[in-house]
Each structure stands twice: as C-alpha cells, then as structure tokens.
Amino acid sequence: MLVAIVGPMFAGKTTELIRRVERQIIAGRSAAIFKPSIDSRYDALSVAAHNGLRLRAVAVPPDESGVREIAEEGAKYDVVAVDEVQFFPPSLAEALDGLADDRLVIAAGLNLDYRGEPFETTMRVAAYADKVVSLTAVCKICGRPATRTQRLIGGRPAPADGPRILVGGGETYEARCRRHHVVPGLREGAGAPRRIGGRRAVG
Ligand SMILES: [Zn+2]
C-alpha cells in the first residue's frame, strides 16, 4: 500500500505523515521515517517520541545513494515513511512502489515548485500511489484554500529565472491561492488577466 500526501508548503503534510505513522506504531508495527539530509527544519524523532513510542528518523542524502538506502533499510520495517520526496531523484518512486508490495509506505512532498511547475518525483510517487491525500494551506492574501507556494525575496515575489531549490538564500515562503500566486516573468497573479491567443482571459 502506497499513500502519497501532496500539497504546498504550510498544508500540514509532515503532521499528516507523522499522524499516520503514529497510528501504526500504536498498533505495534515497526516504522522508519526517512527525510533528505538537507532538510533540518524539524526533528521527527522528538515530534514522534511522545506516548513512549519509538520512531526511527533517518536523514539520507537526496541522491541515488539515498534512494538505495531507503530501499534497503526500509525493507526491514512494517511501515516506511518518506518526507520531502521532491528533493529526491525520480527513481525514488520505483523504490517506494517496490517497498509498497509488502508494507505500508507513506510519502509526503511538495506538489509544485515556486514557479507553479510540478515536482517530478512527487508526481511520479502520486502516480504509483494507491491513495493520494491532497492537502491545501490557507492563502496569506485572501484566506481561501491555497495550492501554491509563493517565494519572496526581500518581501517581493521571486522572479521566474531563480533556482528551483534555494537553501539559505534569504528567501521566505507563503501559501497562496491560484489567484494570488505571483511569478514575475511567468504569472502576473493578483487576478491580472492573462493574455491567451491575443484575447483577454480571466486567470
Ligand atoms: Zn488568495
């Protein structure tokens, strides 16, 4: 069984992943959570260690060696969870699909990058999934359901020609709805009409 949890930042994907893993641990099943070693935002061990439950969190490099480690280590557990799958190469999808033949696999990842383009690994995992849980955040501008992640640099929308993954570049992120997701050079956002085929169309 493969469950994919997808959505923008601030949608509660990690919380949902840990909630699902904890239920399995309470039922006496062994579980491991893998996350990319570049992500230091949270410590899954401390998050999941209450109620006297033990959960092994493993940080692995977000490359082919990390995918191999997840496949080999993951085979020792009843439940395998992987957070931030978008950082891993697309081959992670086949590794998780294989593991899911004999155990529960739960994978969480960002749906779209800051430009609004799909993360290949997340989409590939979702394609193999038996169940896809699509979560939304709340738009920082209007309060409606948010499906996009807005990158801001110095408080202003980041241009379309920036790197897809920024680590420690002084950037911040907000959840935004389709209407308020702004990418200068790509999407004007803020309800601005987009020109399609020479005619004005409401975005
Ligand atoms: Zn909005």
Residues whose N, C-alpha, C, O or C-beta is under 5 A from the ligand:
A	BS01	ZN	C139 I141 C142 G143 C177 H180
